[in-house]
Amino acid sequence: MAEGEMADAEHAMSAGELSITASVTDGIHVLAAAGEIDHQTGDILAHALEVSGATRPRVVVDLGHVTFMDSSGINILITAHNTLTAAGGWLRLAQPRPAVRRVLYLVGIDTVIDCHETLTQALTA
């Protein structure tokens, strides 16, 4: 599946310095985030990660346009990972930029949540 083949765009959310565009590709919820994920914008990401009613929910968060993430974002991702895993699904992260990748690796989130260099890899892993 090519990165440009995302279909069924559901909606876009934005607040402050974070926007998230949600779509579905082959039954996988794809959240494309852009901006900064911090204590002021984290609720937007947390809300987008709520996949209610889905059986075995599968979610990829595309971090390719996220320029900053603090511990608030890390906590949101860990909570979502735990929730999705408990529901029989999974969470994967795609194409984090160097600054965000560094934060993910420093706190060891890459050992808990699958992190992929590209969106295609995250969708097909």
Backbone as CSV, one residue per row, in Angstrom:
resi,resn,N_x,N_y,N_z,CA_x,CA_y,CA_z,C_x,C_y,C_z
1,MET,0.843,-1.174,0.000,0.000,0.000,0.000,0.885,1.232,0.000
2,ALA,0.719,2.105,-0.943,1.507,3.333,-1.026,0.981,4.355,-0.032
3,GLU,1.870,5.233,0.408,1.482,6.227,1.401,0.371,7.127,0.894
4,GLY,0.312,7.378,-0.398,-0.698,8.262,-0.966,-2.045,7.608,-1.160
5,GLU,-2.195,6.337,-0.800,-3.422,5.619,-1.055,-4.353,5.586,0.146
6,MET,-4.259,6.546,1.041,-5.162,6.582,2.180,-6.545,6.972,1.681
7,ALA,-7.552,6.310,2.244,-8.914,6.551,1.777,-9.825,6.836,2.951
8,ASP,-11.047,7.272,2.638,-12.080,7.477,3.637,-11.693,8.482,4.709
9,ALA,-11.244,9.657,4.310,-10.926,10.686,5.303,-12.173,10.956,6.126
10,GLU,-12.031,10.867,7.440,-13.183,11.031,8.310,-13.363,12.476,8.738
11,HIS,-12.295,13.066,9.257,-12.430,14.429,9.745,-11.055,14.981,10.103
12,ALA,-11.003,16.277,10.263,-9.779,16.930,10.709,-10.101,17.723,11.962
13,MET,-9.198,17.666,12.931,-9.385,18.406,14.178,-8.186,19.314,14.356
14,SER,-8.393,20.463,14.918,-7.252,21.318,15.210,-7.554,22.183,16.425
15,ALA,-6.492,22.531,17.115,-6.591,23.444,18.248,-5.186,23.927,18.538
16,GLY,-5.044,25.212,18.720,-3.732,25.752,19.025,-2.721,25.404,17.959
17,GLU,-1.699,24.675,18.367,-0.615,24.362,17.463,-0.575,22.894,17.060
18,LEU,-1.688,22.199,17.142,-1.746,20.802,16.740,-2.984,20.570,15.898
19,SER,-2.805,19.890,14.782,-3.952,19.455,13.994,-3.783,17.972,13.706
20,ILE,-4.894,17.296,13.635,-4.891,15.872,13.363,-5.928,15.582,12.298
21,THR,-5.492,14.896,11.262,-6.391,14.455,10.205,-6.546,12.946,10.337
22,ALA,-7.777,12.501,10.440,-8.052,11.071,10.616,-8.567,10.489,9.313
23,SER,-8.077,9.286,9.000,-8.553,8.560,7.834,-8.480,7.068,8.142
24,VAL,-8.995,6.272,7.236,-8.948,4.825,7.393,-8.354,4.231,6.134
25,THR,-7.350,3.361,6.312,-6.713,2.661,5.200,-6.719,1.180,5.518
26,ASP,-7.403,0.404,4.700,-7.492,-1.048,4.915,-7.922,-1.401,6.334
27,GLY,-8.860,-0.652,6.870,-9.365,-0.915,8.211,-8.497,-0.397,9.339
28,ILE,-7.397,0.255,8.999,-6.488,0.812,10.002,-6.773,2.304,10.129
29,HIS,-6.999,2.764,11.351,-7.209,4.190,11.597,-5.853,4.885,11.521
30,VAL,-5.739,5.877,10.653,-4.493,6.627,10.487,-4.733,8.046,10.974
31,LEU,-3.926,8.469,11.938,-4.004,9.826,12.466,-2.748,10.564,12.050
32,ALA,-2.892,11.523,11.160,-1.760,12.330,10.706,-1.726,13.599,11.543
33,ALA,-0.719,13.691,12.401,-0.595,14.832,13.311,0.382,15.852,12.740
34,ALA,0.114,17.122,12.999,1.005,18.200,12.569,1.042,19.268,13.652
35,GLY,2.251,19.691,14.005,2.413,20.728,15.012,3.121,20.205,16.236
36,GLU,2.719,20.712,17.399,3.354,20.360,18.661,2.388,19.592,19.551
37,ILE,2.915,18.547,20.200,2.120,17.774,21.149,2.678,18.062,22.540
38,ASP,1.882,18.784,23.323,2.310,19.148,24.678,1.092,19.204,25.589
39,HIS,1.273,19.735,26.787,0.172,19.757,27.754,-1.010,20.602,27.293
40,GLN,-0.781,21.577,26.411,-1.868,22.422,25.911,-2.630,21.786,24.760
41,THR,-1.973,20.951,23.974,-2.607,20.376,22.785,-2.872,18.877,22.908
42,GLY,-2.396,18.266,23.960,-2.491,16.823,24.105,-3.899,16.258,24.071
43,ASP,-4.875,17.029,24.563,-6.253,16.538,24.558,-6.752,16.257,23.143
44,ILE,-6.263,17.007,22.172,-6.653,16.779,20.772,-6.201,15.388,20.332
45,LEU,-4.952,15.049,20.642,-4.434,13.722,20.294,-5.166,12.639,21.070
46,ALA,-5.361,12.846,22.354,-6.049,11.850,23.177,-7.451,11.571,22.641
47,HIS,-8.158,12.609,22.282,-9.509,12.454,21.735,-9.471,11.701,20.404
48,ALA,-8.531,12.033,19.549,-8.419,11.370,18.248,-8.088,9.886,18.398
49,LEU,-7.373,9.534,19.445,-6.988,8.139,19.676,-8.117,7.282,20.240
50,GLU,-9.222,7.896,20.596,-10.372,7.145,21.088,-11.103,6.538,19.904
51,VAL,-10.956,5.235,19.739,-11.594,4.522,18.630,-12.722,3.697,19.229
52,SER,-13.831,4.361,19.503,-14.939,3.692,20.181,-15.699,2.783,19.219
53,GLY,-16.122,1.664,19.754,-16.941,0.751,18.978,-16.182,-0.138,18.009
54,ALA,-14.908,0.074,17.849,-14.131,-0.737,16.911,-13.726,-2.048,17.580
55,THR,-13.890,-3.133,16.850,-13.431,-4.427,17.325,-11.982,-4.578,16.913
56,ARG,-11.112,-4.904,17.858,-9.683,-5.035,17.613,-9.150,-3.803,16.861
57,PRO,-9.260,-2.636,17.473,-8.858,-1.389,16.802,-7.363,-1.344,16.488
58,ARG,-7.063,-0.948,15.265,-5.677,-0.797,14.818,-5.468,0.667,14.447
59,VAL,-4.433,1.286,15.026,-4.206,2.711,14.835,-2.736,2.975,14.521
60,VAL,-2.504,3.825,13.520,-1.164,4.334,13.219,-1.198,5.841,13.414
61,VAL,-0.255,6.359,14.191,-0.110,7.800,14.340,1.083,8.222,13.501
62,ASP,0.811,9.018,12.473,1.847,9.537,11.586,2.403,10.814,12.220
63,LEU,3.655,10.739,12.671,4.293,11.863,13.358,5.201,12.673,12.434
64,GLY,5.076,12.477,11.142,5.957,13.115,10.170,5.946,14.631,10.178
65,HIS,4.880,15.232,10.699,4.795,16.695,10.738,4.704,17.233,12.162
66,VAL,5.082,16.398,13.119,5.108,16.837,14.517,6.500,17.370,14.804
67,THR,6.570,18.614,15.233,7.851,19.280,15.451,8.338,19.203,16.890
68,PHE,7.426,18.878,17.818,7.790,18.844,19.232,6.830,17.921,19.966
69,MET,7.356,17.164,20.933,6.501,16.370,21.802,7.149,16.299,23.178
70,ASP,6.355,16.575,24.209,6.868,16.482,25.576,6.283,15.253,26.262
71,SER,6.470,15.162,27.568,6.017,13.996,28.329,4.503,13.814,28.265
72,SER,3.774,14.888,28.031,2.318,14.769,27.895,1.972,13.866,26.715
73,GLY,2.656,14.068,25.608,2.432,13.241,24.425,2.824,11.797,24.659
74,ILE,3.942,11.599,25.347,4.389,10.240,25.672,3.328,9.532,26.511
75,ASN,2.814,10.207,27.531,1.788,9.609,28.393,0.522,9.269,27.619
76,ILE,0.134,10.137,26.694,-1.057,9.890,25.876,-0.843,8.656,25.001
77,LEU,0.327,8.543,24.401,0.615,7.388,23.549,0.643,6.086,24.352
78,ILE,1.225,6.118,25.529,1.273,4.913,26.370,-0.135,4.507,26.805
79,THR,-0.946,5.470,27.200,-2.332,5.185,27.587,-3.103,4.585,26.414
80,ALA,-2.955,5.180,25.232,-3.647,4.671,24.046,-3.167,3.265,23.706
81,HIS,-1.862,3.046,23.785,-1.304,1.715,23.518,-1.932,0.682,24.453
82,ASN,-1.987,0.990,25.735,-2.558,0.063,26.714,-4.038,-0.196,26.442
83,THR,-4.780,0.844,26.120,-6.210,0.719,25.841,-6.457,-0.106,24.585
84,LEU,-5.721,0.196,23.523,-5.906,-0.525,22.262,-5.485,-1.984,22.386
85,THR,-4.392,-2.231,23.092,-3.926,-3.600,23.291,-4.940,-4.407,24.100
86,ALA,-5.502,-3.799,25.131,-6.509,-4.475,25.953,-7.755,-4.821,25.145
87,ALA,-8.023,-4.049,24.093,-9.182,-4.292,23.230,-8.840,-5.254,22.089
88,GLY,-7.624,-5.802,22.113,-7.219,-6.744,21.069,-6.639,-6.096,19.833
89,GLY,-6.376,-4.793,19.895,-5.824,-4.070,18.752,-4.378,-3.697,18.977
90,TRP,-3.935,-2.655,18.288,-2.557,-2.187,18.443,-2.429,-0.724,18.042
91,LEU,-1.296,-0.151,18.441,-0.906,1.219,18.099,0.493,1.160,17.515
92,ARG,0.693,1.847,16.391,2.018,1.974,15.789,2.275,3.447,15.505
93,LEU,3.548,3.816,15.544,3.970,5.185,15.238,4.738,5.172,13.931
94,ALA,4.544,6.217,13.129,5.197,6.289,11.827,5.947,7.591,11.654
95,GLN,7.071,7.506,11.008,7.954,8.571,10.547,8.139,9.761,11.489
96,PRO,8.543,9.468,12.737,8.828,10.599,13.633,10.032,11.388,13.141
97,ARG,9.936,12.695,13.227,11.058,13.566,12.861,12.168,13.386,13.897
98,PRO,13.395,13.791,13.573,14.525,13.553,14.480,14.312,14.021,15.916
99,ALA,13.760,15.207,16.129,13.561,15.709,17.498,12.567,14.842,18.261
100,VAL,11.504,14.419,17.598,10.498,13.569,18.242,11.050,12.157,18.416
101,ARG,11.749,11.652,17.427,12.355,10.317,17.524,13.285,10.241,18.726
102,ARG,14.047,11.299,18.949,14.972,11.334,20.079,14.224,11.193,21.404
103,VAL,13.120,11.912,21.550,12.313,11.820,22.767,11.765,10.398,22.927
104,LEU,11.250,9.823,21.844,10.699,8.471,21.901,11.750,7.464,22.349
105,TYR,12.954,7.590,21.807,14.024,6.650,22.134,14.599,6.900,23.528
106,LEU,14.693,8.157,23.941,15.229,8.470,25.267,14.378,7.869,26.382
107,VAL,13.065,7.914,26.209,12.190,7.376,27.248,11.878,5.901,27.034
108,GLY,12.345,5.336,25.935,12.180,3.912,25.672,10.819,3.505,25.135
109,ILE,10.058,4.460,24.627,8.732,4.122,24.112,8.829,3.194,22.899
110,ASP,9.963,3.258,22.196,10.146,2.391,21.022,10.248,0.920,21.408
111,THR,10.454,0.623,22.687,10.482,-0.761,23.151,9.085,-1.247,23.547
112,VAL,8.138,-0.311,23.626,6.768,-0.633,24.014,5.825,-0.532,22.820
113,ILE,5.989,0.508,22.015,5.131,0.769,20.859,5.989,0.663,19.601
114,ASP,5.487,-0.065,18.592,6.219,-0.200,17.336,6.382,1.161,16.672
115,CYS,7.631,1.514,16.361,7.956,2.758,15.667,8.535,2.407,14.303
116,HIS,8.030,3.053,13.254,8.458,2.753,11.892,8.936,4.012,11.188
117,GLU,9.892,3.836,10.294,10.475,4.961,9.553,9.492,5.577,8.558
118,THR,8.574,4.763,8.011,7.626,5.273,7.024,6.207,4.869,7.387
119,LEU,5.256,5.558,6.804,3.858,5.217,7.000,3.549,3.860,6.378
120,THR,4.108,3.591,5.227,3.896,2.309,4.564,4.350,1.159,5.454
121,GLN,5.517,1.293,6.061,6.001,0.239,6.960,5.056,0.038,8.140
122,ALA,4.553,1.120,8.690,3.642,1.019,9.831,2.324,0.349,9.443
123,LEU,1.870,0.605,8.236,0.617,0.021,7.783,0.744,-1.450,7.423
124,THR,1.924,-1.881,7.027,2.086,-3.251,6.540,2.882,-4.159,7.457
125,ALA,3.361,-3.635,8.565,4.184,-4.447,9.477,3.414,-5.587,10.096
